[in-house]
């Protein structure tokens, strides 16, 4: 029983993302990793949007030139 509870607490604090904590783990927030993680996520999102915009523009050009 004790081992099961320990496993759950470890999972809850270190692996399970919490929506109320900006989809971070409690351990990330407690140990101060939250700002770095959120900044990295923001950078990835920005890069992804730029890449998707370029892909969309290329597909539109391809559609327009294929007529």
Order of alpha helices (4+ residues) and beta strands (2+ residues): alpha-alpha-alpha
